[in-house]
Amino acid sequence: MDIRNSGPIPSDGAVIFARLYDNGWVMPDVLTQLKATADASVSTPTWSLRDEDLVECLDAVHAITQAVAALQSRLVREIDSRGLAITQHASSTKAWLREHLRISPHAAKRMLELAQALDARPVLAKAVADGLVNTEQAQIIAAAIQQLPADVVGKAEKAMISRAAEFEPNTLRRYGEGILAYVAPELAEAADAEALERMEARARQTRAFHLTRHGDGRVRLTGWLDEDGAATVNAALDPLCAPRHDVDVRTPAQRRADALVEICDLAMRTEDLPESGGERPHVVVTVSFDVLRLALGVGTLDTGERLSPEQVRRLACDAKIIPAVLGGDGQILDLGRTRRLISGPLRRALELRDKGCAFPGCDRPPRWCYGHHIRSWADGGPTTFGQQRHVVRLPPSADPSWTLDGPDRRGRDARVHPARVRGPGAPATPQHLPPSRVRAGRAERTASPSMDITTWLGVEGSGTPHLLDRPRRRPASYRGHPDPSGILGRCPHLIR
């Protein structure tokens, strides 16, 4: 019977789609009529509808949309099975859908996957056509039952279709994750173990870590870790990510970045890292001799990246380096002089004397500190006990307004303190590790006389170290030389 000659097409949606599914060859006429009806409905004002009419119309539109989606899936599946995309010079059905319908690759992929799933599951396809399951729920159901044993797929499919009437997609997905325990409890435990093993194997196989230089002074970190590796990294970073002060202005992301660098710096100062090319890990910095002396210009790492003078001096202070010093014409003046500037007995003496970071108020332990030259090593500062202080490594944002004093002409102790012109965030009276003479008239007094630093350390006299008996004192004066390397700055673990 030719439906095109049997009278007007009914306006009832159920009748339209009943004829549409039973008589595919009249589908264009039915869709034309449906499009005209939809266009007329779009131009109809909705402000005059009663509340219950609004809800009824919304339900009707949703039901029609689901029926149209089911029809669309049938059409896409037929196009794919015929290879129509190839005959029209497209590389695949997905590519053809993207170009023909002007949709995103992701939308085209989902459309094709839904068509294939509904074609393979007639019960699910009918549920979509009847409006019992929407297209998003249908994709979730198809994915949930895909890996189930064949003898329980039908039962699981019906169970999830029945739940689709009350569960939104995310809840339905969680229900689907445990559907095997509902339809076949005896198989669920073994299946869960296998799924977990596959997930862990995939995580191990796809683990990766990349450092990508952007050319603007920043390096981007990307990658994947498995759950075990991520737990280890979090356990190492978490203690260093907490704000160090009430007014710590760093964002959580900045604190994590600083913690990652600090962990790596701590690891490089141990003796447990493997050798690289027969040597312990080291940094190669190429810098002009005049640049090194005058703190002008830039340095170059062995990777080709440029460093500011402050970064060069920071690296040169304690890291194991191979300085390649160049003359004005680029000729190498000194290459291959390898030194670990502060190590062995000298480092142990610093740990005994300072008991941690010498920066005012910082509580970092000795193993997280490195020796800093009071006078920059690049400027000829000697690597001697009296010319070193223990401080933690500073982030690139460190405030360079802090200075470091060394022993005066009478050999009195070194101290860390703010610059003469203090910023609003500088502490009024910083803490100080060794004892020192306090100016008369100050509110905080001490009965301890000033002493030679060697006496204070117990090197001379009775030989008994005073360090273990002495509390931390506040410095008497702030006279001293500015830290030429600018490396002290503001301590990253004491944000004032």
Secondary structure as a PSIPRED ss2 file (coil, helix, strand):
# PSIPRED VFORMAT (PSIPRED V4.0)

   1 M C   1.000  0.000  0.000
   2 D C   1.000  0.000  0.000
   3 I H   0.000  1.000  0.000
   4 R H   0.000  1.000  0.000
   5 N H   0.000  1.000  0.000
   6 S C   1.000  0.000  0.000
   7 G C   1.000  0.000  0.000
   8 P C   1.000  0.000  0.000
   9 I C   1.000  0.000  0.000
  10 P C   1.000  0.000  0.000
  11 S C   1.000  0.000  0.000
  12 D C   1.000  0.000  0.000
  13 G H   0.000  1.000  0.000
  14 A H   0.000  1.000  0.000
  15 V H   0.000  1.000  0.000
  16 I H   0.000  1.000  0.000
  17 F H   0.000  1.000  0.000
  18 A H   0.000  1.000  0.000
  19 R H   0.000  1.000  0.000
  20 L H   0.000  1.000  0.000
  21 Y H   0.000  1.000  0.000
  22 D H   0.000  1.000  0.000
  23 N C   1.000  0.000  0.000
  24 G H   0.000  1.000  0.000
  25 W H   0.000  1.000  0.000
  26 V H   0.000  1.000  0.000
  27 M H   0.000  1.000  0.000
  28 P H   0.000  1.000  0.000
  29 D H   0.000  1.000  0.000
  30 V H   0.000  1.000  0.000
  31 L H   0.000  1.000  0.000
  32 T H   0.000  1.000  0.000
  33 Q H   0.000  1.000  0.000
  34 L H   0.000  1.000  0.000
  35 K H   0.000  1.000  0.000
  36 A H   0.000  1.000  0.000
  37 T H   0.000  1.000  0.000
  38 A H   0.000  1.000  0.000
  39 D H   0.000  1.000  0.000
  40 A H   0.000  1.000  0.000
  41 S H   0.000  1.000  0.000
  42 V H   0.000  1.000  0.000
  43 S C   1.000  0.000  0.000
  44 T C   1.000  0.000  0.000
  45 P C   1.000  0.000  0.000
  46 T C   1.000  0.000  0.000
  47 W C   1.000  0.000  0.000
  48 S C   1.000  0.000  0.000
  49 L C   1.000  0.000  0.000
  50 R C   1.000  0.000  0.000
  51 D H   0.000  1.000  0.000
  52 E H   0.000  1.000  0.000
  53 D H   0.000  1.000  0.000
  54 L H   0.000  1.000  0.000
  55 V H   0.000  1.000  0.000
  56 E H   0.000  1.000  0.000
  57 C H   0.000  1.000  0.000
  58 L H   0.000  1.000  0.000
  59 D H   0.000  1.000  0.000
  60 A H   0.000  1.000  0.000
  61 V H   0.000  1.000  0.000
  62 H H   0.000  1.000  0.000
  63 A H   0.000  1.000  0.000
  64 I H   0.000  1.000  0.000
  65 T H   0.000  1.000  0.000
  66 Q H   0.000  1.000  0.000
  67 A H   0.000  1.000  0.000
  68 V H   0.000  1.000  0.000
  69 A H   0.000  1.000  0.000
  70 A H   0.000  1.000  0.000
  71 L H   0.000  1.000  0.000
  72 Q H   0.000  1.000  0.000
  73 S H   0.000  1.000  0.000
  74 R H   0.000  1.000  0.000
  75 L H   0.000  1.000  0.000
  76 V H   0.000  1.000  0.000
  77 R H   0.000  1.000  0.000
  78 E H   0.000  1.000  0.000
  79 I H   0.000  1.000  0.000
  80 D H   0.000  1.000  0.000
  81 S H   0.000  1.000  0.000
  82 R H   0.000  1.000  0.000
  83 G C   1.000  0.000  0.000
  84 L H   0.000  1.000  0.000
  85 A H   0.000  1.000  0.000
  86 I H   0.000  1.000  0.000
  87 T H   0.000  1.000  0.000
  88 Q C   1.000  0.000  0.000
  89 H C   1.000  0.000  0.000
  90 A C   1.000  0.000  0.000
  91 S C   1.000  0.000  0.000
  92 S C   1.000  0.000  0.000
  93 T H   0.000  1.000  0.000
  94 K H   0.000  1.000  0.000
  95 A H   0.000  1.000  0.000
  96 W H   0.000  1.000  0.000
  97 L H   0.000  1.000  0.000
  98 R H   0.000  1.000  0.000
  99 E H   0.000  1.000  0.000
 100 H H   0.000  1.000  0.000
 101 L H   0.000  1.000  0.000
 102 R C   1.000  0.000  0.000
 103 I C   1.000  0.000  0.000
 104 S C   1.000  0.000  0.000
 105 P H   0.000  1.000  0.000
 106 H H   0.000  1.000  0.000
 107 A H   0.000  1.000  0.000
 108 A H   0.000  1.000  0.000
 109 K H   0.000  1.000  0.000
 110 R H   0.000  1.000  0.000
 111 M H   0.000  1.000  0.000
 112 L H   0.000  1.000  0.000
 113 E H   0.000  1.000  0.000
 114 L H   0.000  1.000  0.000
 115 A H   0.000  1.000  0.000
 116 Q H   0.000  1.000  0.000
 117 A H   0.000  1.000  0.000
 118 L H   0.000  1.000  0.000
 119 D H   0.000  1.000  0.000
 120 A H   0.000  1.000  0.000
 121 R C   1.000  0.000  0.000
 122 P H   0.000  1.000  0.000
 123 V H   0.000  1.000  0.000
 124 L H   0.000  1.000  0.000
 125 A H   0.000  1.000  0.000
 126 K H   0.000  1.000  0.000
 127 A H   0.000  1.000  0.000
 128 V H   0.000  1.000  0.000
 129 A H   0.000  1.000  0.000
 130 D C   1.000  0.000  0.000
 131 G C   1.000  0.000  0.000
 132 L C   1.000  0.000  0.000
 133 V C   1.000  0.000  0.000
 134 N C   1.000  0.000  0.000
 135 T H   0.000  1.000  0.000
 136 E H   0.000  1.000  0.000
 137 Q H   0.000  1.000  0.000
 138 A H   0.000  1.000  0.000
 139 Q H   0.000  1.000  0.000
 140 I H   0.000  1.000  0.000
 141 I H   0.000  1.000  0.000
 142 A H   0.000  1.000  0.000
 143 A H   0.000  1.000  0.000
 144 A H   0.000  1.000  0.000
 145 I H   0.000  1.000  0.000
 146 Q C   1.000  0.000  0.000
 147 Q C   1.000  0.000  0.000
 148 L C   1.000  0.000  0.000
 149 P C   1.000  0.000  0.000
 150 A H   0.000  1.000  0.000
 151 D H   0.000  1.000  0.000
 152 V H   0.000  1.000  0.000
 153 V H   0.000  1.000  0.000
 154 G H   0.000  1.000  0.000
 155 K H   0.000  1.000  0.000
 156 A H   0.000  1.000  0.000
 157 E H   0.000  1.000  0.000
 158 K H   0.000  1.000  0.000
 159 A H   0.000  1.000  0.000
 160 M H   0.000  1.000  0.000
 161 I H   0.000  1.000  0.000
 162 S H   0.000  1.000  0.000
 163 R H   0.000  1.000  0.000
 164 A C   1.000  0.000  0.000
 165 A C   1.000  0.000  0.000
 166 E C   1.000  0.000  0.000
 167 F C   1.000  0.000  0.000
 168 E C   1.000  0.000  0.000
 169 P H   0.000  1.000  0.000
 170 N H   0.000  1.000  0.000
 171 T H   0.000  1.000  0.000
 172 L H   0.000  1.000  0.000
 173 R H   0.000  1.000  0.000
 174 R H   0.000  1.000  0.000
 175 Y H   0.000  1.000  0.000
 176 G H   0.000  1.000  0.000
 177 E H   0.000  1.000  0.000
 178 G C   1.000  0.000  0.000
 179 I H   0.000  1.000  0.000
 180 L H   0.000  1.000  0.000
 181 A H   0.000  1.000  0.000
 182 Y H   0.000  1.000  0.000
 183 V H   0.000  1.000  0.000
 184 A C   1.000  0.000  0.000
 185 P H   0.000  1.000  0.000
 186 E H   0.000  1.000  0.000
 187 L H   0.000  1.000  0.000
 188 A H   0.000  1.000  0.000
 189 E H   0.000  1.000  0.000
 190 A H   0.000  1.000  0.000
 191 A H   0.000  1.000  0.000
 192 D H   0.000  1.000  0.000
 193 A H   0.000  1.000  0.000
 194 E H   0.000  1.000  0.000
 195 A H   0.000  1.000  0.000
 196 L H   0.000  1.000  0.000
 197 E H   0.000  1.000  0.000
 198 R H   0.000  1.000  0.000
 199 M H   0.000  1.000  0.000
 200 E H   0.000  1.000  0.000
 201 A H   0.000  1.000  0.000
 202 R H   0.000  1.000  0.000
 203 A H   0.000  1.000  0.000
 204 R H   0.000  1.000  0.000
 205 Q H   0.000  1.000  0.000
 206 T C   1.000  0.000  0.000
 207 R C   1.000  0.000  0.000
 208 A E   0.000  0.000  1.000
 209 F E   0.000  0.000  1.000
 210 H E   0.000  0.000  1.000
 211 L E   0.000  0.000  1.000
 212 T E   0.000  0.000  1.000
 213 R E   0.000  0.000  1.000
 214 H C   1.000  0.000  0.000
 215 G C   1.000  0.000  0.000
 216 D C   1.000  0.000  0.000
 217 G C   1.000  0.000  0.000
 218 R C   1.000  0.000  0.000
 219 V E   0.000  0.000  1.000
 220 R E   0.000  0.000  1.000
 221 L E   0.000  0.000  1.000
 222 T E   0.000  0.000  1.000
 223 G E   0.000  0.000  1.000
 224 W E   0.000  0.000  1.000
 225 L C   1.000  0.000  0.000
 226 D C   1.000  0.000  0.000
 227 E H   0.000  1.000  0.000
 228 D H   0.000  1.000  0.000
 229 G H   0.000  1.000  0.000
 230 A H   0.000  1.000  0.000
 231 A H   0.000  1.000  0.000
 232 T H   0.000  1.000  0.000
 233 V H   0.000  1.000  0.000
 234 N H   0.000  1.000  0.000
 235 A H   0.000  1.000  0.000
 236 A H   0.000  1.000  0.000
 237 L H   0.000  1.000  0.000
 238 D H   0.000  1.000  0.000
 239 P H   0.000  1.000  0.000
 240 L H   0.000  1.000  0.000
 241 C H   0.000  1.000  0.000
 242 A C   1.000  0.000  0.000
 243 P C   1.000  0.000  0.000
 244 R C   1.000  0.000  0.000
 245 H C   1.000  0.000  0.000
 246 D C   1.000  0.000  0.000
 247 V C   1.000  0.000  0.000
 248 D C   1.000  0.000  0.000
 249 V C   1.000  0.000  0.000
 250 R C   1.000  0.000  0.000
 251 T C   1.000  0.000  0.000
 252 P H   0.000  1.000  0.000
 253 A H   0.000  1.000  0.000
 254 Q H   0.000  1.000  0.000
 255 R H   0.000  1.000  0.000
 256 R H   0.000  1.000  0.000
 257 A H   0.000  1.000  0.000
 258 D H   0.000  1.000  0.000
 259 A H   0.000  1.000  0.000
 260 L H   0.000  1.000  0.000
 261 V H   0.000  1.000  0.000
 262 E H   0.000  1.000  0.000
 263 I H   0.000  1.000  0.000
 264 C H   0.000  1.000  0.000
 265 D H   0.000  1.000  0.000
 266 L H   0.000  1.000  0.000
 267 A H   0.000  1.000  0.000
 268 M H   0.000  1.000  0.000
 269 R C   1.000  0.000  0.000
 270 T C   1.000  0.000  0.000
 271 E C   1.000  0.000  0.000
 272 D C   1.000  0.000  0.000
 273 L C   1.000  0.000  0.000
 274 P C   1.000  0.000  0.000
 275 E C   1.000  0.000  0.000
 276 S E   0.000  0.000  1.000
 277 G C   1.000  0.000  0.000
 278 G C   1.000  0.000  0.000
 279 E E   0.000  0.000  1.000
 280 R C   1.000  0.000  0.000
 281 P C   1.000  0.000  0.000
 282 H C   1.000  0.000  0.000
 283 V E   0.000  0.000  1.000
 284 V E   0.000  0.000  1.000
 285 V E   0.000  0.000  1.000
 286 T E   0.000  0.000  1.000
 287 V E   0.000  0.000  1.000
 288 S E   0.000  0.000  1.000
 289 F H   0.000  1.000  0.000
 290 D H   0.000  1.000  0.000
 291 V H   0.000  1.000  0.000
 292 L H   0.000  1.000  0.000
 293 R H   0.000  1.000  0.000
 294 L H   0.000  1.000  0.000
 295 A C   1.000  0.000  0.000
 296 L C   1.000  0.000  0.000
 297 G C   1.000  0.000  0.000
 298 V C   1.000  0.000  0.000
 299 G E   0.000  0.000  1.000
 300 T E   0.000  0.000  1.000
 301 L E   0.000  0.000  1.000
 302 D C   1.000  0.000  0.000
 303 T C   1.000  0.000  0.000
 304 G C   1.000  0.000  0.000
 305 E C   1.000  0.000  0.000
 306 R E   0.000  0.000  1.000
 307 L E   0.000  0.000  1.000
 308 S C   1.000  0.000  0.000
 309 P H   0.000  1.000  0.000
 310 E H   0.000  1.000  0.000
 311 Q H   0.000  1.000  0.000
 312 V H   0.000  1.000  0.000
 313 R H   0.000  1.000  0.000
 314 R H   0.000  1.000  0.000
 315 L H   0.000  1.000  0.000
 316 A H   0.000  1.000  0.000
 317 C H   0.000  1.000  0.000
 318 D H   0.000  1.000  0.000
 319 A C   1.000  0.000  0.000
 320 K C   1.000  0.000  0.000
 321 I E   0.000  0.000  1.000
 322 I E   0.000  0.000  1.000
 323 P E   0.000  0.000  1.000
 324 A E   0.000  0.000  1.000
 325 V E   0.000  0.000  1.000
 326 L E   0.000  0.000  1.000
 327 G C   1.000  0.000  0.000
 328 G C   1.000  0.000  0.000
 329 D C   1.000  0.000  0.000
 330 G C   1.000  0.000  0.000
 331 Q C   1.000  0.000  0.000
 332 I E   0.000  0.000  1.000
 333 L E   0.000  0.000  1.000
 334 D E   0.000  0.000  1.000
 335 L C   1.000  0.000  0.000
 336 G C   1.000  0.000  0.000
 337 R C   1.000  0.000  0.000
 338 T C   1.000  0.000  0.000
 339 R E   0.000  0.000  1.000
 340 R C   1.000  0.000  0.000
 341 L C   1.000  0.000  0.000
 342 I C   1.000  0.000  0.000
 343 S C   1.000  0.000  0.000
 344 G H   0.000  1.000  0.000
 345 P H   0.000  1.000  0.000
 346 L H   0.000  1.000  0.000
 347 R H   0.000  1.000  0.000
 348 R H   0.000  1.000  0.000
 349 A H   0.000  1.000  0.000
 350 L H   0.000  1.000  0.000
 351 E H   0.000  1.000  0.000
 352 L H   0.000  1.000  0.000
 353 R H   0.000  1.000  0.000
 354 D H   0.000  1.000  0.000
 355 K C   1.000  0.000  0.000
 356 G C   1.000  0.000  0.000
 357 C C   1.000  0.000  0.000
 358 A C   1.000  0.000  0.000
 359 F C   1.000  0.000  0.000
 360 P C   1.000  0.000  0.000
 361 G C   1.000  0.000  0.000
 362 C C   1.000  0.000  0.000
 363 D C   1.000  0.000  0.000
 364 R C   1.000  0.000  0.000
 365 P C   1.000  0.000  0.000
 366 P H   0.000  1.000  0.000
 367 R H   0.000  1.000  0.000
 368 W H   0.000  1.000  0.000
 369 C E   0.000  0.000  1.000
 370 Y E   0.000  0.000  1.000
 371 G E   0.000  0.000  1.000
 372 H E   0.000  0.000  1.000
 373 H E   0.000  0.000  1.000
 374 I C   1.000  0.000  0.000
 375 R C   1.000  0.000  0.000
 376 S C   1.000  0.000  0.000
 377 W H   0.000  1.000  0.000
 378 A H   0.000  1.000  0.000
 379 D H   0.000  1.000  0.000
 380 G C   1.000  0.000  0.000
 381 G C   1.000  0.000  0.000
 382 P C   1.000  0.000  0.000
 383 T C   1.000  0.000  0.000
 384 T C   1.000  0.000  0.000
 385 F H   0.000  1.000  0.000
 386 G H   0.000  1.000  0.000
 387 Q H   0.000  1.000  0.000
 388 Q E   0.000  0.000  1.000
 389 R E   0.000  0.000  1.000
 390 H E   0.000  0.000  1.000
 391 V E   0.000  0.000  1.000
 392 V E   0.000  0.000  1.000
 393 R C   1.000  0.000  0.000
 394 L C   1.000  0.000  0.000
 395 P C   1.000  0.000  0.000
 396 P C   1.000  0.000  0.000
 397 S C   1.000  0.000  0.000
 398 A C   1.000  0.000  0.000
 399 D C   1.000  0.000  0.000
 400 P C   1.000  0.000  0.000
 401 S C   1.000  0.000  0.000
 402 W E   0.000  0.000  1.000
 403 T E   0.000  0.000  1.000
 404 L E   0.000  0.000  1.000
 405 D E   0.000  0.000  1.000
 406 G C   1.000  0.000  0.000
 407 P C   1.000  0.000  0.000
 408 D C   1.000  0.000  0.000
 409 R C   1.000  0.000  0.000
 410 R C   1.000  0.000  0.000
 411 G C   1.000  0.000  0.000
 412 R C   1.000  0.000  0.000
 413 D C   1.000  0.000  0.000
 414 A C   1.000  0.000  0.000
 415 R E   0.000  0.000  1.000
 416 V E   0.000  0.000  1.000
 417 H E   0.000  0.000  1.000
 418 P E   0.000  0.000  1.000
 419 A C   1.000  0.000  0.000
 420 R C   1.000  0.000  0.000
 421 V C   1.000  0.000  0.000
 422 R C   1.000  0.000  0.000
 423 G C   1.000  0.000  0.000
 424 P C   1.000  0.000  0.000
 425 G C   1.000  0.000  0.000
 426 A C   1.000  0.000  0.000
 427 P C   1.000  0.000  0.000
 428 A C   1.000  0.000  0.000
 429 T C   1.000  0.000  0.000
 430 P C   1.000  0.000  0.000
 431 Q C   1.000  0.000  0.000
 432 H E   0.000  0.000  1.000
 433 L C   1.000  0.000  0.000
 434 P C   1.000  0.000  0.000
 435 P C   1.000  0.000  0.000
 436 S C   1.000  0.000  0.000
 437 R C   1.000  0.000  0.000
 438 V C   1.000  0.000  0.000
 439 R C   1.000  0.000  0.000
 440 A C   1.000  0.000  0.000
 441 G C   1.000  0.000  0.000
 442 R C   1.000  0.000  0.000
 443 A C   1.000  0.000  0.000
 444 E C   1.000  0.000  0.000
 445 R C   1.000  0.000  0.000
 446 T C   1.000  0.000  0.000
 447 A C   1.000  0.000  0.000
 448 S C   1.000  0.000  0.000
 449 P C   1.000  0.000  0.000
 450 S C   1.000  0.000  0.000
 451 M C   1.000  0.000  0.000
 452 D C   1.000  0.000  0.000
 453 I H   0.000  1.000  0.000
 454 T H   0.000  1.000  0.000
 455 T H   0.000  1.000  0.000
 456 W H   0.000  1.000  0.000
 457 L C   1.000  0.000  0.000
 458 G C   1.000  0.000  0.000
 459 V C   1.000  0.000  0.000
 460 E C   1.000  0.000  0.000
 461 G C   1.000  0.000  0.000
 462 S C   1.000  0.000  0.000
 463 G C   1.000  0.000  0.000
 464 T C   1.000  0.000  0.000
 465 P C   1.000  0.000  0.000
 466 H C   1.000  0.000  0.000
 467 L C   1.000  0.000  0.000
 468 L C   1.000  0.000  0.000
 469 D C   1.000  0.000  0.000
 470 R C   1.000  0.000  0.000
 471 P C   1.000  0.000  0.000
 472 R C   1.000  0.000  0.000
 473 R E   0.000  0.000  1.000
 474 R C   1.000  0.000  0.000
 475 P C   1.000  0.000  0.000
 476 A C   1.000  0.000  0.000
 477 S C   1.000  0.000  0.000
 478 Y C   1.000  0.000  0.000
 479 R C   1.000  0.000  0.000
 480 G C   1.000  0.000  0.000
 481 H C   1.000  0.000  0.000
 482 P C   1.000  0.000  0.000
 483 D C   1.000  0.000  0.000
 484 P C   1.000  0.000  0.000
 485 S C   1.000  0.000  0.000
 486 G C   1.000  0.000  0.000
 487 I C   1.000  0.000  0.000
 488 L C   1.000  0.000  0.000
 489 G C   1.000  0.000  0.000
 490 R C   1.000  0.000  0.000
 491 C C   1.000  0.000  0.000
 492 P C   1.000  0.000  0.000
 493 H C   1.000  0.000  0.000
 494 L C   1.000  0.000  0.000
 495 I C   1.000  0.000  0.000
 496 R C   1.000  0.000  0.000
